[in-house]
Amino acid sequence: MTVTVNLQDDGGYGAIAPAQWSHWLSHWFAQLNPELPPAPSYELSLRFTDDAEIHQLNAQYRAINRPTDVLAFAALEQTLAWYPPDEPVDLGDVIISVETAQRQAKTQGHGLDREILWLVSHGVLHLLGWDHPTEAELAQMLAQQETLIASLQNLPAVDASTPGSCC
């Protein structure tokens, strides 16, 4: 399963190349084996931004008037519609505030790359229909995030010139 990541970096993160994100997310999707419409490939947008922009989006779409760490906007409907078989399927958008990620990384005592992976995995799970309205579902989702991140430990980089090593 191929997942192409359309990367937008207005938040100044830039540590990991789009090809590396696509490699990692393709690996995650192979592990998760989600129910998706058949397609030659899948794509999602990954946007790194700042607190001001994510605050505006959080207020506009969730009626929460403050910045947050990650937002996910799924493109697929709960009932999967018919998609042209030769077109990639758009899964949606994951938006991450690099400023919030930096604060959280410091609080958690780990690096920014680890925090970014944590937030991307959280957003991707939301795109695939995961949610956490209960403590039990939150615990299950957080455990899945750990599993996804750990699975990258021994995964080779796309190539030696690609910036960004895992975790």
PyMOL CGO cylinders between C-alpha atoms (Angstrom):
from pymol import cmd
from pymol.cgo import CYLINDER

trace = [
    CYLINDER, 0.00, 0.00, 0.00, 1.54, 3.28, -1.11, 0.3, 1, 1, 1, 1, 1, 1,
    CYLINDER, 1.54, 3.28, -1.11, 0.79, 6.46, 0.80, 0.3, 1, 1, 1, 1, 1, 1,
    CYLINDER, 0.79, 6.46, 0.80, 2.02, 9.72, -0.69, 0.3, 1, 1, 1, 1, 1, 1,
    CYLINDER, 2.02, 9.72, -0.69, 2.49, 12.59, 1.73, 0.3, 1, 1, 1, 1, 1, 1,
    CYLINDER, 2.49, 12.59, 1.73, 1.94, 16.11, 0.44, 0.3, 1, 1, 1, 1, 1, 1,
    CYLINDER, 1.94, 16.11, 0.44, 4.08, 18.09, 2.84, 0.3, 1, 1, 1, 1, 1, 1,
    CYLINDER, 4.08, 18.09, 2.84, 3.52, 21.76, 3.66, 0.3, 1, 1, 1, 1, 1, 1,
    CYLINDER, 3.52, 21.76, 3.66, 5.94, 23.26, 6.15, 0.3, 1, 1, 1, 1, 1, 1,
    CYLINDER, 5.94, 23.26, 6.15, 5.13, 26.79, 7.24, 0.3, 1, 1, 1, 1, 1, 1,
    CYLINDER, 5.13, 26.79, 7.24, 6.02, 25.94, 10.83, 0.3, 1, 1, 1, 1, 1, 1,
    CYLINDER, 6.02, 25.94, 10.83, 9.75, 25.69, 10.26, 0.3, 1, 1, 1, 1, 1, 1,
    CYLINDER, 9.75, 25.69, 10.26, 10.10, 22.00, 11.13, 0.3, 1, 1, 1, 1, 1, 1,
    CYLINDER, 10.10, 22.00, 11.13, 11.63, 20.65, 7.91, 0.3, 1, 1, 1, 1, 1, 1,
    CYLINDER, 11.63, 20.65, 7.91, 13.61, 17.86, 9.57, 0.3, 1, 1, 1, 1, 1, 1,
    CYLINDER, 13.61, 17.86, 9.57, 12.11, 14.96, 7.62, 0.3, 1, 1, 1, 1, 1, 1,
    CYLINDER, 12.11, 14.96, 7.62, 11.77, 14.83, 3.83, 0.3, 1, 1, 1, 1, 1, 1,
    CYLINDER, 11.77, 14.83, 3.83, 8.41, 14.08, 2.14, 0.3, 1, 1, 1, 1, 1, 1,
    CYLINDER, 8.41, 14.08, 2.14, 9.75, 10.81, 0.68, 0.3, 1, 1, 1, 1, 1, 1,
    CYLINDER, 9.75, 10.81, 0.68, 10.66, 9.62, 4.18, 0.3, 1, 1, 1, 1, 1, 1,
    CYLINDER, 10.66, 9.62, 4.18, 7.18, 10.49, 5.49, 0.3, 1, 1, 1, 1, 1, 1,
    CYLINDER, 7.18, 10.49, 5.49, 5.63, 8.58, 2.58, 0.3, 1, 1, 1, 1, 1, 1,
    CYLINDER, 5.63, 8.58, 2.58, 7.86, 5.58, 3.34, 0.3, 1, 1, 1, 1, 1, 1,
    CYLINDER, 7.86, 5.58, 3.34, 6.96, 5.58, 7.03, 0.3, 1, 1, 1, 1, 1, 1,
    CYLINDER, 6.96, 5.58, 7.03, 3.24, 6.10, 6.48, 0.3, 1, 1, 1, 1, 1, 1,
    CYLINDER, 3.24, 6.10, 6.48, 3.11, 3.36, 3.85, 0.3, 1, 1, 1, 1, 1, 1,
    CYLINDER, 3.11, 3.36, 3.85, 4.70, 1.09, 6.47, 0.3, 1, 1, 1, 1, 1, 1,
    CYLINDER, 4.70, 1.09, 6.47, 2.13, 2.14, 9.07, 0.3, 1, 1, 1, 1, 1, 1,
    CYLINDER, 2.13, 2.14, 9.07, -0.77, 1.54, 6.68, 0.3, 1, 1, 1, 1, 1, 1,
    CYLINDER, -0.77, 1.54, 6.68, 0.57, -1.93, 5.86, 0.3, 1, 1, 1, 1, 1, 1,
    CYLINDER, 0.57, -1.93, 5.86, 0.63, -2.67, 9.60, 0.3, 1, 1, 1, 1, 1, 1,
    CYLINDER, 0.63, -2.67, 9.60, -2.82, -1.26, 10.27, 0.3, 1, 1, 1, 1, 1, 1,
    CYLINDER, -2.82, -1.26, 10.27, -4.42, -2.78, 7.15, 0.3, 1, 1, 1, 1, 1, 1,
    CYLINDER, -4.42, -2.78, 7.15, -7.31, -0.30, 7.22, 0.3, 1, 1, 1, 1, 1, 1,
    CYLINDER, -7.31, -0.30, 7.22, -10.51, -0.83, 5.26, 0.3, 1, 1, 1, 1, 1, 1,
    CYLINDER, -10.51, -0.83, 5.26, -10.06, 1.58, 2.39, 0.3, 1, 1, 1, 1, 1, 1,
    CYLINDER, -10.06, 1.58, 2.39, -11.52, 1.73, -1.09, 0.3, 1, 1, 1, 1, 1, 1,
    CYLINDER, -11.52, 1.73, -1.09, -9.31, -0.09, -3.61, 0.3, 1, 1, 1, 1, 1, 1,
    CYLINDER, -9.31, -0.09, -3.61, -6.92, 2.34, -5.27, 0.3, 1, 1, 1, 1, 1, 1,
    CYLINDER, -6.92, 2.34, -5.27, -3.48, 2.39, -6.85, 0.3, 1, 1, 1, 1, 1, 1,
    CYLINDER, -3.48, 2.39, -6.85, -2.32, 4.65, -4.01, 0.3, 1, 1, 1, 1, 1, 1,
    CYLINDER, -2.32, 4.65, -4.01, -3.47, 6.86, -1.19, 0.3, 1, 1, 1, 1, 1, 1,
    CYLINDER, -3.47, 6.86, -1.19, -2.48, 10.39, -0.28, 0.3, 1, 1, 1, 1, 1, 1,
    CYLINDER, -2.48, 10.39, -0.28, -2.72, 12.73, 2.64, 0.3, 1, 1, 1, 1, 1, 1,
    CYLINDER, -2.72, 12.73, 2.64, -1.56, 16.23, 3.41, 0.3, 1, 1, 1, 1, 1, 1,
    CYLINDER, -1.56, 16.23, 3.41, 0.76, 16.84, 6.33, 0.3, 1, 1, 1, 1, 1, 1,
    CYLINDER, 0.76, 16.84, 6.33, 1.07, 20.49, 7.33, 0.3, 1, 1, 1, 1, 1, 1,
    CYLINDER, 1.07, 20.49, 7.33, 3.46, 21.90, 9.89, 0.3, 1, 1, 1, 1, 1, 1,
    CYLINDER, 3.46, 21.90, 9.89, 2.34, 25.30, 11.11, 0.3, 1, 1, 1, 1, 1, 1,
    CYLINDER, 2.34, 25.30, 11.11, 2.44, 27.61, 14.12, 0.3, 1, 1, 1, 1, 1, 1,
    CYLINDER, 2.44, 27.61, 14.12, 0.14, 28.21, 17.09, 0.3, 1, 1, 1, 1, 1, 1,
    CYLINDER, 0.14, 28.21, 17.09, -1.59, 31.19, 15.45, 0.3, 1, 1, 1, 1, 1, 1,
    CYLINDER, -1.59, 31.19, 15.45, -2.80, 29.20, 12.43, 0.3, 1, 1, 1, 1, 1, 1,
    CYLINDER, -2.80, 29.20, 12.43, -3.82, 26.09, 14.35, 0.3, 1, 1, 1, 1, 1, 1,
    CYLINDER, -3.82, 26.09, 14.35, -5.62, 28.31, 16.89, 0.3, 1, 1, 1, 1, 1, 1,
    CYLINDER, -5.62, 28.31, 16.89, -7.65, 29.83, 14.05, 0.3, 1, 1, 1, 1, 1, 1,
    CYLINDER, -7.65, 29.83, 14.05, -8.46, 26.40, 12.58, 0.3, 1, 1, 1, 1, 1, 1,
    CYLINDER, -8.46, 26.40, 12.58, -9.36, 24.99, 16.01, 0.3, 1, 1, 1, 1, 1, 1,
    CYLINDER, -9.36, 24.99, 16.01, -11.74, 27.90, 16.61, 0.3, 1, 1, 1, 1, 1, 1,
    CYLINDER, -11.74, 27.90, 16.61, -13.25, 27.71, 13.13, 0.3, 1, 1, 1, 1, 1, 1,
    CYLINDER, -13.25, 27.71, 13.13, -13.80, 23.94, 12.91, 0.3, 1, 1, 1, 1, 1, 1,
    CYLINDER, -13.80, 23.94, 12.91, -14.05, 22.80, 16.52, 0.3, 1, 1, 1, 1, 1, 1,
    CYLINDER, -14.05, 22.80, 16.52, -15.29, 25.97, 18.27, 0.3, 1, 1, 1, 1, 1, 1,
    CYLINDER, -15.29, 25.97, 18.27, -12.33, 25.74, 20.67, 0.3, 1, 1, 1, 1, 1, 1,
    CYLINDER, -12.33, 25.74, 20.67, -10.67, 29.12, 21.00, 0.3, 1, 1, 1, 1, 1, 1,
    CYLINDER, -10.67, 29.12, 21.00, -7.07, 28.09, 21.65, 0.3, 1, 1, 1, 1, 1, 1,
    CYLINDER, -7.07, 28.09, 21.65, -4.19, 26.41, 19.87, 0.3, 1, 1, 1, 1, 1, 1,
    CYLINDER, -4.19, 26.41, 19.87, -3.91, 22.65, 19.91, 0.3, 1, 1, 1, 1, 1, 1,
    CYLINDER, -3.91, 22.65, 19.91, -1.15, 20.22, 18.98, 0.3, 1, 1, 1, 1, 1, 1,
    CYLINDER, -1.15, 20.22, 18.98, -2.74, 18.31, 16.07, 0.3, 1, 1, 1, 1, 1, 1,
    CYLINDER, -2.74, 18.31, 16.07, -5.87, 18.51, 13.96, 0.3, 1, 1, 1, 1, 1, 1,
    CYLINDER, -5.87, 18.51, 13.96, -7.04, 15.84, 11.55, 0.3, 1, 1, 1, 1, 1, 1,
    CYLINDER, -7.04, 15.84, 11.55, -9.60, 16.37, 8.81, 0.3, 1, 1, 1, 1, 1, 1,
    CYLINDER, -9.60, 16.37, 8.81, -10.65, 13.05, 7.28, 0.3, 1, 1, 1, 1, 1, 1,
    CYLINDER, -10.65, 13.05, 7.28, -11.69, 13.10, 3.62, 0.3, 1, 1, 1, 1, 1, 1,
    CYLINDER, -11.69, 13.10, 3.62, -13.36, 9.68, 3.52, 0.3, 1, 1, 1, 1, 1, 1,
    CYLINDER, -13.36, 9.68, 3.52, -16.98, 9.31, 4.49, 0.3, 1, 1, 1, 1, 1, 1,
    CYLINDER, -16.98, 9.31, 4.49, -17.95, 6.64, 7.03, 0.3, 1, 1, 1, 1, 1, 1,
    CYLINDER, -17.95, 6.64, 7.03, -19.74, 4.80, 4.23, 0.3, 1, 1, 1, 1, 1, 1,
    CYLINDER, -19.74, 4.80, 4.23, -17.08, 4.42, 1.58, 0.3, 1, 1, 1, 1, 1, 1,
    CYLINDER, -17.08, 4.42, 1.58, -18.18, 5.91, -1.68, 0.3, 1, 1, 1, 1, 1, 1,
    CYLINDER, -18.18, 5.91, -1.68, -17.14, 4.67, -5.09, 0.3, 1, 1, 1, 1, 1, 1,
    CYLINDER, -17.14, 4.67, -5.09, -13.78, 6.01, -6.20, 0.3, 1, 1, 1, 1, 1, 1,
    CYLINDER, -13.78, 6.01, -6.20, -12.33, 5.83, -9.73, 0.3, 1, 1, 1, 1, 1, 1,
    CYLINDER, -12.33, 5.83, -9.73, -10.06, 2.76, -9.66, 0.3, 1, 1, 1, 1, 1, 1,
    CYLINDER, -10.06, 2.76, -9.66, -7.15, 4.49, -11.39, 0.3, 1, 1, 1, 1, 1, 1,
    CYLINDER, -7.15, 4.49, -11.39, -7.06, 7.58, -9.12, 0.3, 1, 1, 1, 1, 1, 1,
    CYLINDER, -7.06, 7.58, -9.12, -5.30, 7.94, -5.76, 0.3, 1, 1, 1, 1, 1, 1,
    CYLINDER, -5.30, 7.94, -5.76, -7.64, 8.24, -2.79, 0.3, 1, 1, 1, 1, 1, 1,
    CYLINDER, -7.64, 8.24, -2.79, -7.32, 11.40, -0.68, 0.3, 1, 1, 1, 1, 1, 1,
    CYLINDER, -7.32, 11.40, -0.68, -7.43, 10.44, 3.00, 0.3, 1, 1, 1, 1, 1, 1,
    CYLINDER, -7.43, 10.44, 3.00, -7.42, 13.99, 4.37, 0.3, 1, 1, 1, 1, 1, 1,
    CYLINDER, -7.42, 13.99, 4.37, -5.22, 16.44, 6.22, 0.3, 1, 1, 1, 1, 1, 1,
    CYLINDER, -5.22, 16.44, 6.22, -3.10, 16.31, 9.37, 0.3, 1, 1, 1, 1, 1, 1,
    CYLINDER, -3.10, 16.31, 9.37, -2.05, 19.70, 10.72, 0.3, 1, 1, 1, 1, 1, 1,
    CYLINDER, -2.05, 19.70, 10.72, 0.53, 20.04, 13.49, 0.3, 1, 1, 1, 1, 1, 1,
    CYLINDER, 0.53, 20.04, 13.49, 1.62, 23.10, 15.44, 0.3, 1, 1, 1, 1, 1, 1,
    CYLINDER, 1.62, 23.10, 15.44, 5.41, 22.94, 15.67, 0.3, 1, 1, 1, 1, 1, 1,
    CYLINDER, 5.41, 22.94, 15.67, 5.35, 25.51, 18.51, 0.3, 1, 1, 1, 1, 1, 1,
    CYLINDER, 5.35, 25.51, 18.51, 3.05, 23.34, 20.62, 0.3, 1, 1, 1, 1, 1, 1,
    CYLINDER, 3.05, 23.34, 20.62, 5.05, 20.22, 19.69, 0.3, 1, 1, 1, 1, 1, 1,
    CYLINDER, 5.05, 20.22, 19.69, 8.25, 21.92, 20.90, 0.3, 1, 1, 1, 1, 1, 1,
    CYLINDER, 8.25, 21.92, 20.90, 6.67, 22.75, 24.27, 0.3, 1, 1, 1, 1, 1, 1,
    CYLINDER, 6.67, 22.75, 24.27, 5.25, 19.25, 24.64, 0.3, 1, 1, 1, 1, 1, 1,
    CYLINDER, 5.25, 19.25, 24.64, 8.57, 17.61, 23.73, 0.3, 1, 1, 1, 1, 1, 1,
    CYLINDER, 8.57, 17.61, 23.73, 10.31, 19.65, 26.41, 0.3, 1, 1, 1, 1, 1, 1,
    CYLINDER, 10.31, 19.65, 26.41, 7.63, 18.78, 28.99, 0.3, 1, 1, 1, 1, 1, 1,
    CYLINDER, 7.63, 18.78, 28.99, 7.78, 15.07, 28.06, 0.3, 1, 1, 1, 1, 1, 1,
    CYLINDER, 7.78, 15.07, 28.06, 11.59, 15.03, 28.13, 0.3, 1, 1, 1, 1, 1, 1,
    CYLINDER, 11.59, 15.03, 28.13, 12.13, 13.81, 24.58, 0.3, 1, 1, 1, 1, 1, 1,
    CYLINDER, 12.13, 13.81, 24.58, 13.15, 15.34, 21.27, 0.3, 1, 1, 1, 1, 1, 1,
    CYLINDER, 13.15, 15.34, 21.27, 11.03, 17.23, 18.81, 0.3, 1, 1, 1, 1, 1, 1,
    CYLINDER, 11.03, 17.23, 18.81, 11.26, 14.45, 16.19, 0.3, 1, 1, 1, 1, 1, 1,
    CYLINDER, 11.26, 14.45, 16.19, 9.71, 11.99, 18.65, 0.3, 1, 1, 1, 1, 1, 1,
    CYLINDER, 9.71, 11.99, 18.65, 6.90, 14.41, 19.47, 0.3, 1, 1, 1, 1, 1, 1,
    CYLINDER, 6.90, 14.41, 19.47, 6.22, 15.09, 15.79, 0.3, 1, 1, 1, 1, 1, 1,
    CYLINDER, 6.22, 15.09, 15.79, 6.00, 11.33, 15.11, 0.3, 1, 1, 1, 1, 1, 1,
    CYLINDER, 6.00, 11.33, 15.11, 3.61, 11.00, 18.06, 0.3, 1, 1, 1, 1, 1, 1,
    CYLINDER, 3.61, 11.00, 18.06, 1.36, 13.73, 16.70, 0.3, 1, 1, 1, 1, 1, 1,
    CYLINDER, 1.36, 13.73, 16.70, 1.49, 12.47, 13.11, 0.3, 1, 1, 1, 1, 1, 1,
    CYLINDER, 1.49, 12.47, 13.11, 0.56, 8.96, 14.26, 0.3, 1, 1, 1, 1, 1, 1,
    CYLINDER, 0.56, 8.96, 14.26, -2.33, 10.40, 16.27, 0.3, 1, 1, 1, 1, 1, 1,
    CYLINDER, -2.33, 10.40, 16.27, -3.60, 12.41, 13.30, 0.3, 1, 1, 1, 1, 1, 1,
    CYLINDER, -3.60, 12.41, 13.30, -3.26, 9.48, 10.90, 0.3, 1, 1, 1, 1, 1, 1,
    CYLINDER, -3.26, 9.48, 10.90, -5.27, 7.23, 13.21, 0.3, 1, 1, 1, 1, 1, 1,
    CYLINDER, -5.27, 7.23, 13.21, -8.01, 9.88, 13.26, 0.3, 1, 1, 1, 1, 1, 1,
    CYLINDER, -8.01, 9.88, 13.26, -8.00, 9.93, 9.45, 0.3, 1, 1, 1, 1, 1, 1,
    CYLINDER, -8.00, 9.93, 9.45, -8.61, 6.18, 9.55, 0.3, 1, 1, 1, 1, 1, 1,
    CYLINDER, -8.61, 6.18, 9.55, -11.60, 6.53, 11.88, 0.3, 1, 1, 1, 1, 1, 1,
    CYLINDER, -11.60, 6.53, 11.88, -10.01, 6.03, 15.28, 0.3, 1, 1, 1, 1, 1, 1,
    CYLINDER, -10.01, 6.03, 15.28, -11.38, 8.19, 18.08, 0.3, 1, 1, 1, 1, 1, 1,
    CYLINDER, -11.38, 8.19, 18.08, -11.04, 8.43, 21.84, 0.3, 1, 1, 1, 1, 1, 1,
    CYLINDER, -11.04, 8.43, 21.84, -14.29, 9.53, 23.50, 0.3, 1, 1, 1, 1, 1, 1,
    CYLINDER, -14.29, 9.53, 23.50, -13.68, 7.15, 26.43, 0.3, 1, 1, 1, 1, 1, 1,
    CYLINDER, -13.68, 7.15, 26.43, -10.64, 6.45, 28.58, 0.3, 1, 1, 1, 1, 1, 1,
    CYLINDER, -10.64, 6.45, 28.58, -10.50, 2.87, 27.28, 0.3, 1, 1, 1, 1, 1, 1,
    CYLINDER, -10.50, 2.87, 27.28, -10.52, 4.03, 23.64, 0.3, 1, 1, 1, 1, 1, 1,
    CYLINDER, -10.52, 4.03, 23.64, -7.88, 6.66, 24.41, 0.3, 1, 1, 1, 1, 1, 1,
    CYLINDER, -7.88, 6.66, 24.41, -5.65, 4.03, 26.02, 0.3, 1, 1, 1, 1, 1, 1,
    CYLINDER, -5.65, 4.03, 26.02, -6.09, 1.78, 22.96, 0.3, 1, 1, 1, 1, 1, 1,
    CYLINDER, -6.09, 1.78, 22.96, -5.25, 4.63, 20.57, 0.3, 1, 1, 1, 1, 1, 1,
    CYLINDER, -5.25, 4.63, 20.57, -2.18, 5.71, 22.58, 0.3, 1, 1, 1, 1, 1, 1,
    CYLINDER, -2.18, 5.71, 22.58, -0.93, 2.11, 22.65, 0.3, 1, 1, 1, 1, 1, 1,
    CYLINDER, -0.93, 2.11, 22.65, -1.38, 1.90, 18.88, 0.3, 1, 1, 1, 1, 1, 1,
    CYLINDER, -1.38, 1.90, 18.88, 0.63, 5.10, 18.46, 0.3, 1, 1, 1, 1, 1, 1,
    CYLINDER, 0.63, 5.10, 18.46, 3.49, 3.58, 20.47, 0.3, 1, 1, 1, 1, 1, 1,
    CYLINDER, 3.49, 3.58, 20.47, 3.35, 0.44, 18.32, 0.3, 1, 1, 1, 1, 1, 1,
    CYLINDER, 3.35, 0.44, 18.32, 3.48, 2.46, 15.11, 0.3, 1, 1, 1, 1, 1, 1,
    CYLINDER, 3.48, 2.46, 15.11, 6.43, 4.57, 16.26, 0.3, 1, 1, 1, 1, 1, 1,
    CYLINDER, 6.43, 4.57, 16.26, 8.32, 1.52, 17.56, 0.3, 1, 1, 1, 1, 1, 1,
    CYLINDER, 8.32, 1.52, 17.56, 7.83, -0.20, 14.19, 0.3, 1, 1, 1, 1, 1, 1,
    CYLINDER, 7.83, -0.20, 14.19, 9.99, 2.47, 12.55, 0.3, 1, 1, 1, 1, 1, 1,
    CYLINDER, 9.99, 2.47, 12.55, 13.06, 1.64, 14.65, 0.3, 1, 1, 1, 1, 1, 1,
    CYLINDER, 13.06, 1.64, 14.65, 14.52, -0.93, 12.25, 0.3, 1, 1, 1, 1, 1, 1,
    CYLINDER, 14.52, -0.93, 12.25, 12.94, 0.35, 9.06, 0.3, 1, 1, 1, 1, 1, 1,
    CYLINDER, 12.94, 0.35, 9.06, 15.64, 1.52, 6.64, 0.3, 1, 1, 1, 1, 1, 1,
    CYLINDER, 15.64, 1.52, 6.64, 15.65, 5.11, 5.46, 0.3, 1, 1, 1, 1, 1, 1,
    CYLINDER, 15.65, 5.11, 5.46, 14.46, 5.83, 1.93, 0.3, 1, 1, 1, 1, 1, 1,
    CYLINDER, 14.46, 5.83, 1.93, 18.10, 6.53, 1.00, 0.3, 1, 1, 1, 1, 1, 1,
    CYLINDER, 18.10, 6.53, 1.00, 21.25, 7.72, 2.70, 0.3, 1, 1, 1, 1, 1, 1,
    CYLINDER, 21.25, 7.72, 2.70, 20.77, 11.29, 1.50, 0.3, 1, 1, 1, 1, 1, 1,
    CYLINDER, 20.77, 11.29, 1.50, 17.28, 11.58, 2.98, 0.3, 1, 1, 1, 1, 1, 1,
    CYLINDER, 17.28, 11.58, 2.98, 17.30, 13.70, 6.14, 0.3, 1, 1, 1, 1, 1, 1,
    CYLINDER, 17.30, 13.70, 6.14, 15.46, 12.48, 9.18, 0.3, 1, 1, 1, 1, 1, 1,
    CYLINDER, 15.46, 12.48, 9.18, 16.09, 9.38, 11.18, 0.3, 1, 1, 1, 1, 1, 1,
    CYLINDER, 16.09, 9.38, 11.18, 13.47, 7.80, 13.30, 0.3, 1, 1, 1, 1, 1, 1,
    CYLINDER, 13.47, 7.80, 13.30, 12.78, 8.48, 16.92, 0.3, 1, 1, 1, 1, 1, 1,
]
cmd.load_cgo(trace, "trace")
